[in-house]
Amino acid sequence: MWGLLVAFLVLVWSSPALPQVMPGGHGNAVAVGDDTGGGHAIDSDKPAPEAGAEQASGGECAGVPGGIAGYYACRARQMAFGSVERAIVTFVALLALSTLLLWIYTRRVANAAKVAAEHLPAVERAYVFGGPTDLFLLHDQATVRLAMQNYGKTPAVIRAWSVEFVAQEPRGAKPGYDKSKKTVTNEILEPFKLFSPATVFRSEIPAPFFIVGYIAYEDVFRQPHTTRFCVGVARDGKAAYAGHAEWNVFD
């Protein structure tokens, strides 16, 4: 923008602001009526000058073919390249405009690259889901195992999991777990692979009860994620998701 402003100012200053004064006594123009031909402005015996008529009609652009479009194209060419100074100003203006357009294009490309970089982890990361499986209920006592699967495109590193049994359905919006039930691990789960630890979890609470827990893992971008689950088990062994929505969220 500054380049365009400078080019405009140079273009204005390079044009003559006022016509030059005709040389004469005391810097004044030739007085009207100084003619010896009886005081007439134009002598009838002398032909009228054609320079003024030619300038009024457009000068050398008057005879350019192409009609009005050709005439204005000629005038634009004269304005832009009519002199060395005007040609330099035109070049500087075009250079400034090209620089501005290049800056705009570069900024758009950079923004597009930034959006793509931010979108890539969401597309390529791991997504691990899981919960209790192999429920076995005998005399109101139950055992379950934990199963999980990676539905993402890249491996996941399982850092920890937790499975516990509670008698009351969780209603709070902030999940809380018994730290003694946490199992720390470093298991790599490949894409679309199913993994089930060998541990069998036993309930000390007779049915009905609720199974709560989570799976903590990292993706290949070293970002941590957590998948939570809350399942209610009825007296007849039927299981269904239960609890507050925050106990069944994932990120």
N, C-alpha and C positions, 0 to 999 in steps of 0.2 A: 504493500500500500504506500509506503514512503517513497519507493522508487517511482510509482506512478505520479505522485504529487510533485516530485522534483522534475520529472519529465514534462509535466504540464507547465510548471513555472518557467522552465527553460524555453519551451515553445512560445510562451507569451512574450518573454523578454527578447527573444530573437527576432520578433516581428517589429517593424518600425511603428512607433506609437503615433507620430505626427509626420506629415509630409514635410520635406525639406523646404526651406524658404528660398525663393528665387533670389539670386544675387542682385543687388541693386543698391541705390543710395540709402544709407542708414538702415540697411537690413529690411526694407519694406518691399512689397511686391510691386510690380509695374502698375502704375495707376491707369484706371480706365479712362479713356478719352484722350490719351497721349498720342493717339494715332494722328497722322497728318492727313488722313482721308476725310476730313470734314467732320470729325467727331463721331462717326458711325462705329459700332462695335465690330462689325464684320464688313469688309469691303466687298462690294458686289462683283468686283473684277477678280478677287482671289478665291480659289477653291477652299471649302471648309476643311479643317484638319480631320483626318480619319483616325488618329490615334485614340482620341477620346471615345469615338463611336465603337472602335474595335475593343477597347477595354470594357465599355459598358455592355457590349454583347457577349463577353466571355473570353476575349482574347483568342489565343490559339485553340481553345477548347470548343469554339463555335462551330468549326467545321469537322469535328470528330464524328465518324460514323457511329451508329448505334442509338441515335435518338437521345432521349432524356437520360437513359441509363448510361450511355457512353459519355455524355456531357458531364454528369456528376462523378463518374469514375475518373475522368480527366481532371476535374477540379480537386478530387480527393488526392490524386497522385501529385498534383502541384502543391497541395497543402502539406503533404507528408514528405515529399522529396524535391520540392521546388528549389532548395538550396542545400549547401553542405550542412549548415546548422540544423535545418529541419530534418534532414536525413539522419543526423546523429541523434536528435531528440526522438525520432520515430524508432530508431534501433534501441535506444535506452528504454523507451516505453514498452516495446515488445519483449525485451529482456526481462524487465520487471514483471510483466504479466506472465511470462512463461515460468519465472521463479515462483510467483504466487500460486499458479496452477500446480506446479510440481510439489510445492509444500502441502497443498490441499490433498493431492493424490497420495503423498507419502503418509500423511496423517490418517487418511482413510484406510490405507493398507495396514498401518500399525494398529489401528483399532480393530480391524478384522482379525489380525493375528492374535491380538489380546483376547478377543472373544473366543477364538478357536482354542487357544491355550487353556482358557478357563472351562471350556466345554469338554475338552478331551478327558480329564479325569472322571467326569460323570459318566462318560460312555465306556471307558476302558477299565474302570476300577472293578474290584470284586464286590459281590453282593451275597452275603451269607445269611441264610435263613435256617431256622431249626426250632426244635422243641422236644418234648417228651414223646417217646415211642415205645412200642412193645409193652403196653400196660397189661399187668397181670394182677388180678384182684382175687383174693382168697380170704374168706371170713373177714371182710371189711379191711383187710390189710393188703397193701398194693406195693408193687415194684415196677419201676420204669427204667428205661434207658434214654440216653440223649442222642439225637441224630441231627446232623446239619449238612447242608449242601451249598456249594458255591455256584450261584447262577450268573456270575460275572464273566468277563473275558480274560481276566488276569488272575494269578494266584492270590490267595489270602493267607495271612499268617495268624493263626488262632492264638491269642494271648491268654485267654482265661474263659472259664464258663462256671456257672453256678446253677444248681438245682436244689430246691427245697420244698417242703410240704407245709402248708398253713391251713388252719381250720376255718378262718374267716376270709371272705372274699375281699381282696384289696380294693379300697374305694378312694384312697388318697391319690392326688395328682402327681405326687413325687414318689417314685419307686424307691424302696429300701430293701436291702437284703442282709442276710446273716453272713458276716464275713468268714465265719468258720466253714461255710459250705462252698467257698470259692476254691476252684482248682486252677492253678497257674500252669500254663503249658506253652509250647512253642511249635505247634503243629502247622505244617504247610498244607493248605487245601487247594488243590488244583481246580481250574475251571470245570464246572459241571460234574464234579466228583462228590460222592456221598461219603460222609465220615461219621462213625458212631463209636465213641469211646467204649472200652470194655467194662467200665464201671457200671454196676447196677445200683440204683438209688431206691432205698426202702422207706416206706412211710410208717411213721410211728403214730399217725393219726388215723382213726377208722373213717371210712367213707360215710358221708361225703366230705371231700377236702379239696384243696386247690394246690396246683403245682406252679410255682413261680421260678423264674430264673432268667439268665441272659447269656449271650455269647459275645465276647469282646474279641475284636480282630483288627488287623491293619491291612491296608491295601498296598499295592506296589509303589504308591506315591507316599508311603509312610504316614498316611492319615488314619487315625483311629476311628473305629465305628463300633456300634453296639446294637445287637438285635435282642429284644426282650420278648418274653412270652409269659402268659398266665392262662392256665387251663383248669377248668373246674371238672371234677370227677364225681358223678352221682353214685348213689348206693348200688345201682344196678351195673356200674362200670362204664356208663356212657360218659364221654368226654366232650367238652365244648369250650371255646374261648370265653373268658370271663374277666372280671375286674375292670378297673378304669382303663381308658384308652392308652394312657401313658405307660401302662404295664405291658403293652403289646406293640410298641413303636420300634422303628429301626431308622438308622441314619446312614 
